Amino acid sequence: MKILKVGDTKKAACNHCESFQNVTFTLRDVPFSDDSGTVKDVLVGVCDTCDSVAVLPHQSTPAIKRQLEVQRKSLESRVPAHMIDILNLASDKLGGGTEFANNIVKFYIHALSNNEISPDHLAQYLDTDLAKGPSQKRISLKGRHLQEELNLLKGVTKIQSTTDLLKSVVLKINDDLLVNEEKSTTDQLKSVLAATC
């Protein structure tokens, strides 16, 4: 791999100009295409004609990965021990190990916040016996859009406490995967498991 430096030039395809142009490598702040953040002072090839970023050299990849990791905010909450057991049983039933349990929670948060799974009765789980008990175990989740999806879900369900929301999600998982065995959801999660493990 050739290491490029500030001031180096070459020809490259410029998407803005829709042609090959001369580009000059320089440090620049570059926003992510989904507007979720910006990578500061990263080496890029800038089109000499239109001044837009035309090339991202391979050597800049670690800086971008680092910024993506910063954006993957961690979410932690304490729940009753039996809720971790529910997640581990659900993961085992799907054919995954305990390490897949958090992926099930993230799948549900995403699906519920986008109404792919109905969030209508989520608050009712908080009135059940399984919602009670001392919070002795920790759920720790990471994801770029996790906080945003949780906030959407809080708005829809009117459950303002993140811990209560996570308890409701775990009990929904229990209902769908262990009690009623929802086939379509189970099949989707098995596909996710196959793709990630």
C-alpha positions in Angstrom: 0.0 0.0 0.0 1.4 3.4 -1.0 1.2 5.9 1.9 0.1 9.3 0.6 0.9 12.7 2.2 -0.5 16.2 2.2 0.2 17.8 -1.2 0.4 14.6 -3.2 -1.6 14.6 -6.4 -3.1 12.0 -8.8 -6.0 11.5 -11.2 -9.2 10.1 -9.7 -12.9 9.8 -10.5 -14.9 12.8 -9.1 -18.5 11.9 -8.5 -19.5 15.6 -8.5 -17.8 16.4 -11.8 -18.7 13.0 -13.2 -15.3 12.6 -14.8 -11.7 11.9 -14.0 -10.0 15.0 -12.5 -6.7 15.9 -10.8 -7.0 15.6 -7.0 -4.8 17.0 -4.3 -4.5 15.3 -1.0 -5.2 17.4 2.0 -6.6 17.2 5.6 -10.2 18.0 5.8 -13.3 17.5 8.0 -15.5 15.0 6.2 -19.1 14.3 7.2 -20.6 10.8 7.1 -23.0 10.3 4.2 -25.9 9.8 6.7 -25.1 13.1 8.5 -24.6 11.2 11.8 -21.2 12.8 12.4 -17.9 14.1 11.0 -14.4 12.8 10.9 -12.1 15.7 11.7 -8.7 16.3 10.0 -8.6 13.2 7.8 -6.5 12.8 4.7 -8.6 12.9 1.5 -8.2 13.6 -2.1 -9.9 16.8 -3.1 -10.9 17.5 -6.7 -8.9 20.4 -8.1 -11.9 21.5 -10.2 -14.9 21.5 -7.9 -13.2 21.3 -4.4 -15.3 18.2 -3.3 -13.9 15.1 -1.7 -13.2 12.6 -4.5 -10.9 10.0 -2.9 -10.6 8.5 0.6 -7.2 6.7 0.8 -7.0 3.4 2.5 -4.6 4.9 5.2 -7.5 7.1 6.4 -9.7 4.1 7.2 -8.5 3.7 10.9 -9.4 7.3 11.7 -12.9 6.8 10.3 -13.3 3.5 12.2 -12.3 5.3 15.4 -14.9 8.0 14.9 -17.6 5.4 14.2 -16.7 3.6 17.5 -17.1 6.9 19.3 -20.5 7.2 17.9 -21.5 3.8 19.1 -22.8 5.0 22.4 -23.0 2.5 25.2 -26.3 2.0 27.0 -26.3 0.3 30.3 -29.1 -0.6 32.7 -29.6 -2.9 35.7 -32.4 -5.4 35.5 -33.6 -8.4 37.6 -31.4 -11.5 37.1 -34.3 -13.5 35.6 -34.4 -11.1 32.6 -30.8 -12.1 31.7 -32.0 -15.7 32.0 -34.8 -14.9 29.6 -32.4 -13.4 27.0 -30.0 -16.3 27.4 -32.8 -18.9 26.9 -34.1 -17.0 23.8 -30.6 -16.9 22.4 -30.2 -20.6 23.1 -33.5 -21.4 21.5 -32.4 -19.6 18.3 -29.2 -21.6 18.3 -26.9 -18.9 19.5 -24.8 -18.6 22.6 -25.2 -16.1 25.4 -23.1 -13.6 23.4 -26.1 -13.3 20.9 -28.5 -12.2 23.6 -27.7 -8.5 23.3 -28.3 -8.7 19.5 -31.8 -9.9 20.2 -32.5 -6.8 22.4 -31.1 -4.5 19.7 -33.1 -6.2 17.0 -36.3 -5.7 19.1 -35.5 -2.1 19.9 -35.0 -1.4 16.2 -38.1 -3.3 15.1 -40.3 -1.8 17.8 -39.1 1.8 17.1 -39.8 1.4 13.4 -43.2 -0.3 14.1 -42.0 -3.5 12.3 -43.1 -5.1 15.6 -46.1 -3.3 17.2 -45.0 -1.4 20.4 -48.7 -0.8 21.3 -48.9 -3.0 24.5 -45.3 -2.7 25.6 -46.1 -0.7 28.8 -48.5 -3.5 30.0 -45.5 -5.7 30.6 -44.5 -3.5 33.5 -47.6 -4.5 35.4 -46.7 -8.2 35.3 -45.0 -10.3 38.0 -41.9 -10.8 35.7 -41.3 -7.1 35.7 -40.6 -7.1 39.4 -37.5 -8.1 41.4 -34.2 -6.6 42.6 -32.1 -5.3 39.7 -28.9 -7.3 40.2 -27.7 -7.9 36.6 -26.6 -5.5 33.9 -27.6 -5.2 30.3 -24.9 -3.3 28.2 -25.7 -2.5 24.6 -23.8 -0.5 21.9 -25.0 0.8 18.6 -24.8 3.9 16.5 -28.6 4.5 16.4 -29.5 2.8 19.6 -30.2 5.9 21.7 -32.2 7.5 18.9 -34.3 4.4 18.5 -34.9 4.2 22.3 -36.0 7.8 22.3 -38.5 7.1 19.5 -39.8 4.1 21.5 -40.1 6.2 24.6 -42.2 8.7 22.7 -44.5 6.0 21.3 -44.9 4.0 24.5 -44.8 6.8 27.0 -42.3 4.8 29.1 -39.8 7.5 30.1 -37.4 5.3 32.1 -34.8 3.5 30.0 -34.6 0.7 32.5 -38.4 0.2 32.4 -38.3 0.3 28.6 -35.6 -2.4 28.5 -37.6 -4.5 31.0 -40.6 -4.2 28.7 -38.6 -5.2 25.7 -37.1 -8.2 27.4 -40.6 -9.3 28.5 -41.9 -8.8 24.9 -39.0 -11.1 23.8 -40.0 -13.6 26.4 -43.6 -13.5 25.1 -42.7 -13.7 21.4 -39.8 -16.2 21.5 -40.4 -18.4 24.5 -44.1 -18.3 25.3 -45.9 -17.8 22.0 -43.1 -18.7 19.6 -43.8 -16.1 16.9 -42.5 -17.8 13.8 -41.8 -14.8 11.6 -39.8 -13.0 14.3 -38.0 -16.3 15.2 -37.1 -16.8 11.5 -35.8 -13.2 11.2 -33.6 -13.6 14.2 -32.2 -16.9 13.0 -31.2 -15.1 9.8 -29.5 -12.4 11.8 -27.7 -15.1 13.8 -26.6 -16.9 10.7 -25.2 -13.7 9.2 -23.4 -12.6 12.4 -22.0 -15.8 13.9 
